[in-house]
């Protein structure tokens, strides 16, 4: 990067007056021990966040390659094995070029790659809101306190609920969020029981999302209202903005 571009980036302000890129050199030039660490990256792009309580906000989204689950409704199967090796410096630079305060690390399953912890740790030390979307099979206690975990609890119709790392329910922090993706009434009742017995008050948000194209949003909304269930109904916002199969959005 040319010197004049470097200083221009460092002077840029976001709408709230925070310096987005004022720590460029510190984040991108990692410690001697980690600067040669790589991540296998499926895609990096900027989009409107479609899920969680942050839905609707602009995000830099980093999708890592590899997943240890095979959910029946998975909509990112290409991330199971597609991707390329990138150094942490390169990933950080790509993220920062997208000019947003919010960052999501997702997959696949991002916690399968040890370098993901180093990346989110560095980014969270500065003026970024960093979310990690994890499938619920991995220990979330490895994440630093400033990083927000969005933790799936796989319902029976996913075919993967036996893979859940249930100790995560005791490791949730006040800023974390839990998500259930619901295919049918049986899934809903299963999730409702876990919410009522183990989750209410344990985290910032409990999210319930219908499987896109399988369960009508109105139907699950009526179930939630009838049961007085204190959860947030979540629709995959990006699928209502762009075509369902479109990538990089």
N, C-alpha and C positions, 0 to 999 in steps of 0.2 A: 504494500500500500504506500502510495506517495505521501510524503510528510504533510503537504497542504491538505490532503483529504483526511488524514488522521486528525488534524486539529479542527477541521470543519465538523467532523463527526463528534468530537468531544464537546463542541459548543452547542449542539442541537438540543433543544428543549422540547419536552412534551407539553400537553395542554395544562398540566398541573404545575409546570415550572420545575420539574425534576430533571436532572441531567440523565438522559437515558444511557448515553455512551461514555460518561465521564470515567468509567473504570475499564474501558476497552483493553488497555494494555495489560492490566492486572488479571482480567478474566482469561483473555486469550493466550497469554504467555504463562502457562501453568508451571507448577513446581518442577524441578529437575526430575523428581521421582515419577511424575505422572504425565509429563508433556508428550511422551511417546505412546501413551495408551490409545487404543483404537476402539471405536464403536462400529458395529455393523448397522448401517442406517438404511431404512427403506425409503423414506422421503422426509423432506423438510419444506414447509410451506406456511403461508399466512392465510388465516381464514377467520370466519366467525365461529367462535366456540359453540358447538351444538348441544353439549351435555353439561350436567352439574349445575350448581347454583350460579356459575359464571357464564352460563349460556347467553349468547348475544353479544359478548365482548370480543374485540379483535385479539387473536392469539397467534403467536409463533408456535407451530405444532411440529414436533420432532417424533416421527414414528420409527421405532427401532425394529430390526428384523428378529424373528424367532418367537415362538410361543410353545409353551409346554402343555397347552390345552387345545381341545378340538371341539369347540362349542357348536351345537347343531345349527345355530342361527348366525354364525360368525359372518360379518360383512367385510372383513379385511383379511381374507385368506391369503391374498398376495403377500402379506407381511410375514407369513410363516417362513418363507425362504428367500424372497426377493430383497436385494439390497447390495450395498457396497461398503467396503471398509473406509472409514474416515477417522482422522486423528481428532482428539478432543479440541485442539486449537481450531481446526477447520470447522467443526460443528459449531463451536461458540461464535466464530466469525459469521457463519451463515445465519445463525439465530439473530445476532445483533443487527445484521443488515436489514432485517425485516421491520425494525423500528416499532416495537410494541413493548409495553411493560409486562405483558402476561405471556407466560411460556407453559406449554403442556408437553410432557414427555409421555408417550404412549407406545402401543405396539400393535400386534404382538404382545409380549410381556417384557417391559423394559428392565425389570429387576433381575432378569436372567443374565444381564451383562454388567459386570462389576464396574466398568467405566461409567455407567449411568449415575452411580452414586457420587463420584467425583464431579461429574458435570453439573448435576443439580445443586450440589453443595456450593460450588463456586458461584453459580448464577444467583443462588438465594442470598448470598452475602451482600448483594448490592441491591439496586432499586428495581427488583423484579419480583413479581408474584409467580411462583413456580408450582405447578401442579404435576403430580405423577399419577397416571391412570394405570392401576394394576388389577390383574384378574382375580386376586384374592387367594392365590395359591402360594404366595411368597410372603416372607416375614417383613412387615412394614416398619419394624423397629430400626431397620438399617437407615431409614431416611432421617435427615437432620430436621430439627424442630421447625425451622422456617419453611420447610417444604410441605405442601398440602397433599395428602394422600386421598385419591378417589378410589375406593376399594369396592370391587365387585363382590357380591355374594351370589354364586351361581345357583340358580333354581333347578329343580329336577329335570325340566324339559331340555335344559342345556346339555344334559348327559355328562356334566362335569362337576356336579355338586359334591361328589365324593373326594374331589381334589382340593377342597377348601382348607386353608390353614386357619383353623378356628381360633387359635390363640390371638389372632389379629383383633378379635372383638374386645379383648382386654387391653389392647395396645393403641386403640383409637385415641386421638387427641382432639381438643375442642375445635380445631380448625378443619379436621378431616371430614370426609363425606363417604357414605355407603350407598351403593347402588344395587338394586335388584332389576334384572331384565326378565319380564314376565311374559310367558307364552300363552297361558290359559288360566282358567279358574283354579286349578290345582296348584299351579305355581304361586298364584296370588295368595291363597290360603296358607301355603307353606311359608312364604315371605312374611305374611301378616303375623304369624305365630312368632317368628324370630324377632320381628320388630317389637312386639308387645312384651316379650319375655326378656330380651337381651339388649335391645338397642336404644329405646327411647331415652333421650338425655345423655347418650354416650358420645355423641359427635355433633358436628355443626348441622348436618343435613342427612336425612334418609330419603333417597331418591327411588321412585318406582317408575320404570319405563316399560311400555308395551313393546313387544317385538314388532318392528316396522313391517306392516303388511300382513301380520298374523293375528293381532289382537287390536280391536278398534279402541282408540283413545277414549271415546265416550264410555265404553263398557268398563274399563278399569277405573275411570273417573267416578262412575256411579258406585262401584264397589267401595272405593276409598271413602266416599261421602256417607254411604250407608253404615260403614263400620266406624265412623268418626276417627279414622286413622290419621295420626299426625305425621304424614309423609308429604313430600313434594312430588307431584306428578311431573315426569320429565318426558318430553318428546324430543326426538333427535332433530333439532332445529335445522341443521344443515341439509337434511334430506327433504325438507319442505322448501328450501331455497334453491338447491341444485338437484339434478337428477340423482337418484339413489346410487347408481353405480359409478358416478363421476369421482375420480380420484383427485387428490390435492386440494380438497375443499373441506 
